[in-house]
């Protein structure tokens, strides 16, 4: 029967799979430690100490005014009334305004401003919202179908600057450019609330202090890091709910940096005034190219909380490092805190001989302080892991060479097997032809015997003086044919390999 063919694919793929798994596991383990150690090392060497802002001092004039009647204050918001003409809706549909401020959902449909209409007002849809004076906002009108699908109007974002007025009416048409604004009245002065008795008794400074109680004060350093593969001309930024990261305005977003060694990881840092953080800091990453930007649209807002909140990590005088994993995926790798007062303490010890006592920084629960000694240990470990990774790469190359050699040997073996199969087919064909020729020889011998018998009969006729030339010539031709057939068979037998 046909010999079994060797399974080259199974052996080669098994070696490849095991090698790939080893490499991928080693590279994953090294990659995170390498980038974390480099980030920590660069921050310790290059980052200046973070200074906590001092509490504002109350001016003497304000102290005097607090004892007498308080001055009138101006309202800080304007009542904005939107009127939109839209006759493209069907029963059950809704109209939304989605934009760059919290009152318009921060570009999220769940928090958008909803419009209303009725049979008498249709196709005019209206909505009202209070916005801070002078606010610059980008927004768009959106139709939400009864099925939940959203239909955004085409074109660029609409822009509006909230005027310094008591109210303003904004009119427009769905899908039609341009807005008409009409102020409904000037800003009216409103009496200021009198200072609390405790604050008046303590003076102006007490008022400022009481306003800051119950909320975090000081400054924390927040470090961002995300993995994002980009194309030529693209860059990654982080944008969120604080002014230092753009206040959800892509043009003011905090740009992140990368390098040849760190790509595809992008990182950056900023100071966070904890007095500006209420419950949490919200943010997202975006990829910018020219005037175009691509937000993380498949996930909810990323968040970081101050230390006075559950699972909070932002604390004054501390560096908080956030590694958010992949772009557009909620898979935060790690969040850890490092004491940024260490360098300031060392610098103070060298510049003055006066010893001072400083309370240790309060580290949030579940976090850790990272020192320079730990960074050096990590760098040493990273060096070891890089060496192990290089060794794994060499082993992988050796395995690839071995696999290539095996593939070549198996290919040669396959070629030889095919050759043997061709030879066996040829031998089978020769044997079939020999069998046919043997049958023909047997038939010729039988014919010869018949002719010999007839020849004998011819001899008897010769004795009777009857001519016999024709019978003799036939016998001789048969003898010649038999002799030729036997020679052919002998030649074929000599060419066939000997049986083993």
C-alpha positions in Angstrom: 0.0 0.0 0.0 0.9 3.7 -0.1 3.4 4.8 2.7 2.2 7.3 5.3 3.2 10.9 4.6 5.0 12.7 7.5 3.0 15.4 9.3 5.2 18.5 8.9 2.6 21.1 9.9 2.0 19.6 13.4 5.6 19.6 14.5 6.4 23.1 13.2 3.3 24.8 14.6 3.8 23.2 18.0 7.3 24.7 18.3 6.1 28.1 17.0 3.2 28.2 19.5 5.4 27.4 22.5 8.0 29.9 21.4 5.4 32.6 20.9 3.8 32.0 24.3 7.2 32.3 26.0 8.0 35.5 24.2 4.6 37.1 24.8 4.6 36.3 28.5 8.1 37.6 29.0 7.5 40.8 27.0 4.2 41.5 28.9 6.0 41.1 32.3 8.9 43.3 31.2 7.0 46.0 29.4 5.0 47.2 32.4 8.0 47.2 34.8 10.3 48.8 32.3 7.9 51.7 31.6 7.0 52.2 35.2 10.6 52.3 36.4 11.6 54.7 33.6 8.7 57.0 34.4 9.5 57.0 38.1 13.2 57.6 37.4 12.6 60.5 35.1 10.1 62.1 37.4 12.6 61.9 40.4 15.3 63.5 38.3 13.5 66.0 36.2 10.4 67.1 38.1 10.7 70.1 40.4 9.2 69.9 43.8 5.4 70.5 43.9 4.5 73.5 46.2 1.2 73.5 47.9 -0.5 76.8 47.4 -1.0 78.8 50.5 -4.4 79.9 51.7 -5.5 83.2 50.3 -5.2 86.1 52.6 -8.1 88.4 53.2 -7.5 92.0 52.2 -8.1 94.6 54.9 -10.8 96.2 52.9 -12.8 93.0 52.9 -12.4 92.8 56.7 -13.8 96.3 57.1 -16.7 95.5 54.8 -17.6 92.4 56.7 -18.2 94.4 59.8 -20.6 96.7 58.0 -23.2 96.0 55.3 -22.0 93.6 52.6 -21.6 95.0 49.1 -24.1 93.9 46.4 -23.0 91.0 44.2 -23.8 90.2 40.6 -25.6 87.0 39.5 -23.1 84.5 38.1 -25.4 82.7 35.6 -27.7 83.5 32.7 -31.0 81.8 31.8 -30.5 80.4 28.3 -33.7 79.5 26.4 -33.2 77.3 23.3 -35.9 77.4 20.5 -35.3 74.9 17.7 -37.4 74.4 14.6 -37.5 70.7 13.7 -40.3 69.1 11.6 -38.4 65.9 11.0 -39.5 64.1 14.1 -42.0 61.2 14.4 -44.3 60.4 17.3 -42.1 59.1 20.2 -38.9 61.0 19.1 -37.1 63.5 21.3 -34.7 66.4 20.6 -31.5 66.9 22.6 -28.7 69.4 22.9 -25.4 67.7 23.6 -22.3 69.8 24.2 -19.0 70.5 26.0 -20.4 71.7 29.4 -22.0 69.6 32.2 -25.5 71.0 31.6 -25.3 69.6 28.1 -24.0 66.2 29.1 -20.3 66.7 28.3 -20.9 65.2 24.9 -22.7 62.2 26.5 -26.4 61.6 25.5 -27.3 60.4 29.0 -26.8 63.9 30.5 -28.0 65.9 27.5 -30.5 68.8 27.7 -33.9 67.5 26.6 -36.3 69.6 24.5 -40.1 69.7 24.7 -43.0 70.5 22.3 -46.7 70.1 22.0 -49.4 70.0 19.4 -49.7 73.8 19.5 -46.0 74.6 19.4 -44.8 72.0 17.0 -42.4 72.1 15.0 -40.8 74.4 17.6 -39.0 72.6 20.4 -37.9 74.5 23.5 -35.5 73.9 26.5 -34.1 76.1 29.3 -30.9 75.9 31.2 -28.8 78.2 33.5 -25.2 78.7 32.4 -22.3 80.7 34.0 -21.8 84.1 32.4 -19.1 84.2 29.7 -19.1 80.4 29.2 -17.9 79.3 25.8 -19.6 76.1 24.7 -19.7 73.9 21.7 -22.8 71.8 21.1 -25.0 70.1 18.5 -28.7 69.3 18.2 -29.5 65.6 18.1 -32.7 63.7 17.4 -33.3 60.7 19.6 -35.6 58.2 17.8 -38.2 56.2 19.7 -35.9 53.2 19.2 -33.1 54.9 21.1 -31.0 55.6 18.0 -29.3 59.1 17.7 -29.3 61.2 14.6 -26.8 64.0 14.9 -27.1 67.1 12.7 -24.4 67.5 10.1 -21.8 70.2 9.9 -19.4 71.7 12.5 -20.2 72.1 16.1 -22.4 75.1 17.0 -20.7 77.7 19.3 -22.2 80.0 21.8 -20.8 82.4 24.4 -23.2 83.0 27.2 -23.7 86.8 27.4 -23.6 88.9 30.6 -27.3 89.2 30.8 -30.2 87.9 32.9 -31.4 85.7 30.0 -30.9 85.0 26.4 -33.0 83.3 23.7 -31.2 81.1 21.2 -33.1 80.2 18.0 -32.1 77.9 15.2 -33.2 75.1 12.8 -32.2 71.5 12.9 -29.4 70.8 10.4 -29.3 74.5 9.4 -26.3 76.6 10.2 -26.3 79.8 12.3 -28.0 80.8 15.5 -30.1 83.9 16.4 -29.6 85.2 19.9 -31.7 87.8 21.8 -30.8 89.0 25.3 -33.9 89.3 27.5 -32.4 91.8 30.0 -29.3 93.2 31.7 -27.7 91.6 34.7 -29.4 92.8 37.9 -27.5 93.3 41.2 -28.5 91.0 44.0 -27.9 91.6 47.7 -25.0 89.5 49.1 -25.7 87.2 52.0 -24.3 88.5 55.3 -21.3 86.8 56.8 -22.0 84.1 59.5 -21.8 85.4 63.1 -18.8 83.1 63.8 -16.9 84.4 60.8 -17.6 88.1 61.8 -16.4 87.5 65.3 -13.2 85.8 64.1 -12.5 88.4 61.5 -12.0 88.1 57.7 -9.5 85.3 58.0 -12.0 83.1 59.7 -14.4 83.4 56.9 -11.9 82.1 54.4 -10.9 79.3 56.6 -14.5 78.2 57.2 -15.1 78.0 53.4 -12.3 75.6 53.0 -13.2 73.2 55.7 -14.6 69.9 54.6 -12.9 70.0 51.2 -9.4 68.9 50.2 -6.8 71.7 49.9 -3.4 71.8 48.4 -2.0 70.5 45.2 -1.5 66.9 44.0 0.6 65.9 41.0 -1.3 63.6 38.7 0.5 61.5 36.1 -1.4 60.0 33.1 -0.3 57.0 31.0 -2.1 55.2 28.2 -1.3 52.7 25.4 -2.4 54.0 22.0 -1.2 53.0 18.5 -1.2 56.1 16.3 -0.7 57.0 12.7 1.7 59.6 11.3 0.7 63.1 12.3 -1.5 62.0 15.2 -0.9 62.8 18.9 -2.7 61.8 22.1 -4.1 64.2 24.7 -6.1 63.9 27.9 -9.1 66.2 28.4 -11.5 66.3 31.4 -13.4 68.3 34.0 -10.6 70.5 35.3 -9.0 73.6 33.6 -5.5 72.0 33.8 -6.8 69.3 31.4 -9.0 71.5 29.2 -12.4 71.6 31.0 -13.7 69.2 28.3 -12.4 71.6 25.5 -10.3 69.6 23.1 -8.3 72.7 22.1 -7.1 73.1 25.7 -6.5 69.4 26.4 -3.3 68.3 28.0 -0.9 66.9 25.4 0.8 63.6 26.2 4.3 62.7 25.0 6.0 59.5 23.8 9.4 58.5 22.5 11.0 55.8 20.4 11.6 53.7 23.5 8.2 54.2 25.1 5.9 54.1 22.1 3.0 53.1 21.9 2.8 54.4 25.5 1.9 58.1 25.9 2.3 59.9 29.2 2.0 63.4 30.8 1.5 65.0 34.2 -0.2 68.1 35.6 -0.8 69.7 39.0 -4.3 69.3 40.4 -5.7 71.9 42.8 -7.7 69.7 45.1 -10.1 72.5 46.0 -11.4 72.3 42.4 -12.2 68.6 42.7 -15.6 68.0 44.1 -16.5 64.2 44.1 -14.1 63.1 41.4 -12.0 64.2 38.4 -13.4 62.9 35.1 -11.4 62.6 32.0 -10.9 60.8 28.7 -8.1 60.4 26.2 -8.4 61.6 22.6 -6.3 61.3 19.4 -5.8 64.6 17.6 -4.7 65.3 14.1 -4.9 68.8 12.9 -8.4 70.1 13.7 -9.8 66.6 13.9 -10.0 64.5 17.1 -11.2 61.1 18.0 -12.5 60.6 21.6 -12.7 57.4 23.6 -16.4 56.7 22.6 -16.7 53.1 23.6 -16.3 53.7 27.4 -17.6 55.8 30.2 -15.6 58.7 31.6 -12.4 57.7 33.4 -12.3 58.9 37.0 -9.8 59.7 39.8 -11.1 60.6 43.3 -9.5 62.7 46.1 -8.4 60.9 49.2 -11.4 62.0 51.3 -13.6 59.9 49.0 -14.0 56.1 49.0 -11.0 54.6 47.0 -9.6 58.1 46.6 -5.9 58.5 45.7 -5.4 62.3 45.1 -3.7 63.8 48.2 -1.8 67.0 48.7 2.0 66.6 48.4 1.7 63.2 46.8 2.4 62.1 43.2 -0.4 59.8 41.8 0.5 57.7 38.8 -2.4 56.3 36.8 -1.7 53.7 34.1 -5.0 53.4 32.1 -4.1 50.5 29.9 -5.3 50.6 26.3 -7.0 53.5 24.6 -10.8 53.3 24.5 -10.8 50.3 27.0 -11.5 50.4 30.7 -8.7 48.3 32.0 -6.7 50.4 34.4 -3.4 48.5 35.0 -2.3 50.3 38.2 -2.7 53.4 40.4 0.0 54.1 42.9 1.2 57.0 44.9 4.7 58.3 45.5 5.7 60.9 48.2 6.9 64.0 46.4 8.1 65.6 49.6 11.2 63.4 49.8 13.3 65.5 47.5 12.2 68.7 49.2 13.2 67.3 52.6 16.6 66.3 51.3 17.2 69.7 49.7 16.2 71.4 52.9 18.6 69.3 55.0 21.5 70.3 52.7 20.7 74.0 52.5 20.1 74.7 56.3 21.4 73.3 59.5 18.1 73.9 61.3 16.2 70.7 61.9 12.6 70.8 61.4 9.9 68.3 62.0 7.4 67.5 59.3 4.4 65.2 59.6 4.6 62.3 57.2 2.4 62.4 54.1 -0.9 60.6 54.4 -1.0 57.8 51.9 -4.5 56.6 50.8 -5.5 53.1 51.8 -4.3 50.5 49.4 -1.6 52.7 48.0 2.2 52.8 48.6 5.0 55.3 48.8 7.8 54.6 46.3 11.3 55.8 47.2 14.4 56.3 45.0 15.9 53.1 46.5 12.9 51.1 45.3 13.2 52.7 41.9 16.9 51.6 41.7 15.9 48.1 42.7 13.2 48.1 40.0 15.7 49.3 37.4 18.1 46.5 38.4 15.3 44.0 38.1 14.3 45.5 34.8 17.9 45.0 33.6 17.8 41.4 34.7 14.4 40.9 32.9 15.8 42.5 29.8 18.7 40.0 29.9 16.3 37.1 30.3 14.2 38.5 27.5 17.2 38.7 25.2 18.1 35.1 26.2 14.5 34.1 25.3 14.8 35.8 21.9 18.1 33.9 21.2 16.3 30.7 22.2 13.5 31.6 19.9 15.9 32.2 17.0 17.6 28.9 17.7 14.2 27.2 17.7 13.2 28.9 14.4 16.5 27.6 12.9 15.7 24.1 14.1 12.2 24.3 12.8 13.5 25.5 9.4 16.0 22.6 9.3 13.2 20.1 10.2 11.0 21.5 7.5 13.8 21.2 4.9 14.4 17.5 6.0 10.7 16.7 5.9 10.4 18.4 2.5 13.3 16.3 1.2 11.7 13.1 2.7 8.4 14.0 1.0 10.1 14.4 -2.3 11.9 11.1 -2.0 8.6 9.4 -1.1 7.0 10.8 -4.2 9.9 9.5 -6.3 9.6 6.0 -4.8 5.8 6.1 -5.5 6.5 7.0 -9.1 9.0 4.1 -9.4 6.6 1.7 -7.9 3.9 2.7 -10.3 6.3 2.2 -13.2 7.2 -1.3 -11.9 3.5 -2.2 -11.6 3.0 -1.1 -15.2 6.0 -3.2 -16.4 4.7 -6.2 -14.5 1.3 -5.8 -16.2 3.0 -5.7 -19.6 5.1 -8.7 -18.8 2.0 -10.7 -17.9 0.4 -9.8 -21.2 3.6 -10.8 -23.1 3.8 -14.1 -21.2 0.2 -14.8 -22.2 1.1 -14.1 -25.8 4.1 -16.4 -25.6 1.9 -19.2 -24.2 -0.5 -18.7 -27.1 2.4 -18.8 -29.6 3.7 -22.0 -28.1 0.3 -23.6 -28.3 0.0 -22.4 -31.9 3.5 -23.9 -32.6 2.4 -27.3 -31.3 -0.6 -27.2 -33.6 1.7 -26.2 -36.5 4.1 -29.0 -35.6 1.3 -31.5 -35.7 0.3 -30.1 -39.0 4.0 -30.3 -40.1 4.1 -33.9 -39.4 1.0 -34.3 -41.5 2.7 -32.4 -44.2 5.7 -34.8 -43.9 3.3 -37.6 -44.6 2.0 -35.7 -47.6 5.6 -35.2 -48.8 6.1 -38.9 -48.8 3.2 -38.9 -51.1 5.0 -36.3 -53.4 2.7 -33.3 -52.3 4.5 -29.8 -52.0 5.0 -28.6 -48.4 6.9 -25.3 -48.7 4.1 -23.2 -47.2 3.8 -25.1 -43.9 7.6 -25.0 -43.4 7.7 -21.2 -43.8 4.9 -20.7 -41.3 6.7 -22.8 -38.6 9.9 -21.0 -39.1 8.2 -17.6 -38.7 6.6 -18.8 -35.5 10.0 -19.9 -34.2 11.4 -16.5 -34.9 8.5 -14.8 -33.1 9.0 -17.0 -30.0 12.7 -16.4 -30.0 12.1 -12.5 -30.1 9.5 -12.7 -27.4 11.8 -14.6 -25.1 14.5 -12.1 -25.7 12.2 -9.2 -24.7 11.2 -11.0 -21.5 14.8 -11.6 -20.6 15.6 -7.9 -21.1 12.7 -6.8 -18.9 13.8 -9.3 -16.1 17.3 -8.0 -16.2 16.1 -4.4 -15.7 13.8 -5.2 -12.7 15.4 -4.8 -9.2 16.2 -8.1 -7.5 13.6 -9.2 -4.9 14.6 -9.0 -1.3 
